[in-house]
């Protein structure tokens, strides 16, 4: 094969084999990504037969990471990021520190140097955003409270890893390695200050200039009526901003693309942009998993089985337990703790980058990279299974422990209404579940109409925001009778469910009616099937498409009737 078509050969072999093995995995009731990883192993240099160009595959995978993070940014606003900062920032920092300590202790026990142990521990501490996104997308949970917390947590981890990747070359001589940085002999604190200034400048530029420039550009392209130009504009914005962020500000491709999506979210065409880029995101995401498989040397399973098991244990068990405990300690519900734990029980792209940097600085031994890749491969393949076990695990725990049901909100001042709550909020009030985009509008409208309303939400920051506005609110899962009791559902006139996460709605209705037979129920729905079975329970349902169609029809009829005959 001529070298001029190496790119075509790599893409054709990767996508073709991934299709075949992904299909086989799906028929065997396994996640398709297991087939993609297996395709990478077959095409990699450690197995006989055809060997794809690993360098090209890695670059194609990097494009996939850009497009995926761009898609997340299109759905994840700055307000969403700030809404979860209370759990994402301390949780990510403490969890990374705990995982780094576990990995470093394990490496030290193997006789590795301090520098090798530190790099190894850091590589095991950061989860893959790409893997998380695929898992959340498969469950339709990206826009849920738990999904936003998990994504925000990983964004904080990515920001921390940007600093690590910049500072490690400067620290390498002190850790027993070589200095290959371009710092020109700058000190550690100078390098840190420059790095922080570059990241801050990029973020400020995107928030101040990008929020105005890129939505305007998208609007100008959309006015041409060309679908091809619109798609090109979306992809070009994602890739060029990510590349510019890396080249000019030292920010990773992934974070650059993420902020590009966040600023383009301000455009009214953000949903269309997400849809237009979806096929490319999916295709390049497959290439990412194939490239991961190409790094894996199966011999490591034979030569170092106990070491591989130890690495997997830290990634899947150690990180999960640390995250689980932290989320509960921050007084979030059990299902949030389980979701975040499953989200972090894997490693990915930043781990590979850090391992490669450690090798180049002569800090990490070659077997270290093999163990990291082995741990990544096994944890990525097992991650969908862990997600599927989260809900059964929650049911099992709650069915056997009443203490567990109350643990996340025990002795929490947000778990019950303040003693100073006015009497009008405790009789004939509306209990509003969910304070997202729809819930905020409903709460504001009810307040303007003088209708008493008590808000229930699982997000601490939202509950604190509601209370700061002078409205009563409690934290917790409205499917739990204890939470509805705190919202005084027994005296309420209506239960109004406005949450985007419809899981547990039936339990909410059952619990509310067990406490108040006369309560009226209105629910936000997301599908016709969901609306049908909720209606069979006596609930009034409201679907986004139906309400939009009715509003447009009222406008059309009003306009037509106003026209002269």
C-alpha positions, 0 to 999 in steps of 0.5 A: 500500500502506498504511503500516500493513502496511509490515512485512508487505510487507517480510517478504513481499517479502524472503522470497518473492524470496529463495526464488525467487532462492535456488532458482535459485542452488541449481539453478545449483550456486551457494550459496543465499545468493548468491540471498538477496544478489541478492534484497536488491539487487533490493529495494534503493533502487539498482535500479528497481522496488519498494523495501523498507523498508531500516530494517525489514529491518535490524532484522529482520536484527538479530533473525536475528543474535541468534538465530544467536548464541544457537544458537552459544552453546547449542553452545559452552560456556565450557570450549570458549571457554577451550580455544581461547584460546591460538590465538583470542586472539593470532590474532584480535588480530594478524590484526585489526591486520594487516588494519587496517594493510592497509586503512588503507594502501590508504585513505591511498594514495587520499588519505583522512585518518587517521581515515577510513583507520583506520575503513576498515581496522577495517571490513575486519578483522572477519569476519561470525559469521553467515556463518561459522556458516552455512558451518560448519553446512552442513558439520556442523563447528561441533562440530569442533576447527577449528569451535570455533577459528574460532568462538572467533576470531570471538568475540574479534573481536566483543569487540574491535569492541565496544570500538572502537564505544564508544571511536571517538566519544571518539577522533573529534575527535582523528582529524578527526571530530565527537564525537557520543558520550554520554560527557559530555566524559569522557577516553579512559581513563575511557571505556575503564575504564567500557566494560571494567567494563560488559562485565565486569559483564555477563559476571559476571552471566551466569556467576554468576546466569544459569547458575542462573536461566535453566536453572531457568526453562527447566525450569519452562516445560518442566514445563507440557508446552506446546511453544508456551510452551517455544519462546516461552521460548527465543526470549524469552530470546535476544532479551530478554537480547541487548536488555538487554545492549545497553541496560544494559551497552553489549554488542552484541546478538550477544554478548548473545545468545551469552552467553545461549545459553552459560548456557542450555547448562547446562540439560538442555533445551539440545538441545531449545532449539536444535531449537525455535529452528532454523526461526526462526534460518534464516528470520531469517538469510535476512533478514540476507543480504537486508538486506546486498544492499539496501545494495549500489549496483551502480554502484560496480562501474562507477565504482570497479572497481580500488578494489573489487578492492583491497578484495576482495583485502585481505578474501579474500587478505590476511586469509587469508594473515595467519590462515594464517601465524598458525595455523601459527606457533602450531603448529596443523595445516594443515587448521586453518590452512586452515579458519580462513583460509576463515572469515575471508575475508569481512566482515559485520555489524560492518563495516556498523555501524562504517561507519555510525558512521564516516559519522555522525562525519564520519570515513568518506567516503560512498564508503567505505561503498559500498566496504565493502558491495561488499567484503562482498557479493563476499566473502560470495558467494565464501566457500562456494567458499573453504570447498569449496576448503580440503580439495582445497588441503590434499590438493594441498599434502600430496601435494607437500610432506613439509615441509608435513605436518610444519610445524605440529608441527616441533620442537614439544615436544608432538609427541613423548612426553617422554623420561621416559614410563614403559615401561608406556605404550609397550607394549600401550597404548591409543592414544586419538584425541580428548580431547573429552567422550567422550575425557575419560571414556574416558581417566579410565576407563582410568586407573582400571582401570590400563590404559596410554593415550596420547592423540592430539589436534590441540588444543594446550590439550587435549594440555597438559591431559592432560600436566598430569594426568600422562598421555602425549599427543602433538599432531597429526593421527592420520591421519598415520603420523608422529603415530601413530609418536610414540604408539608405535602399533607396540606398541599393543593398540588404536586407540580413535578418540573424536573427534567429527570423523570426517574422516580415520578411514579414513586413521587405520585404514590408517596404524595397521595399516600400522604394527601388523597386530595392532592392534584398532580401535574407532571412535565413529560418527555414522551407520549408513552410516559404521558400515557401511563402518568395520565392513567395514574390521574396526573395532568401531563405537559409535554414540550412538543405538545405545548409548543404546538398548541402555543403556535396554533393559538398564535396562528388562529389569533392572527388569522381571525384578526385579519380582515375578510 
